[in-house]
Amino acid sequence: MGKLIVNICASADSFGAFAENAEGIYGAGNTIEATKADVLEAIRLIKANLPLSQWPEQLKDESFDIEWKYDTQTLLQHFAGIFTNAALERLTGINQKQLWNYANGVSKPRTAAKKKIQQALNNLGRELVAVSL
């Protein structure tokens, strides 16, 4: 099974995306959802308009997966309406002001801080998947 890795990044007024491991796959939009849809449209256009021999290898397998990869700023901006900085501080142990700085591009997190954020969100996700009501 092929895996397409797509990086999503925020700019001042929109989002952009590019495939890290395949050439010619790009997208943009005012929201992350619109950006993802634009990437999927780029994939559709490649498949519709290019001969199979010119497709990126990852697309030749019909059951390929897409891994959406975010930079820290984009991730924090995207989930700002869901997680407050206070909630993220409780989850990650990172000060709210520092999280605000990361989300607004004032400072870039070091590798250890990125890992803390990712691990905290992954742990929360596993816990939520295991919830039963």
Secondary structure, DSSP 8 states (H G I E B T S, - for coil): --EEEEEEEE-SS-EEEEESSSTT-EEEESSHHHHHHHHHHHHHHHHHHS-GGGS-HHHHSTT-EEEEEE-HHHHHHHTTTTS-HHHHHHHH---HHHHHHHHTTSS---HHHHHHHHHHHHHHHHHHHT---
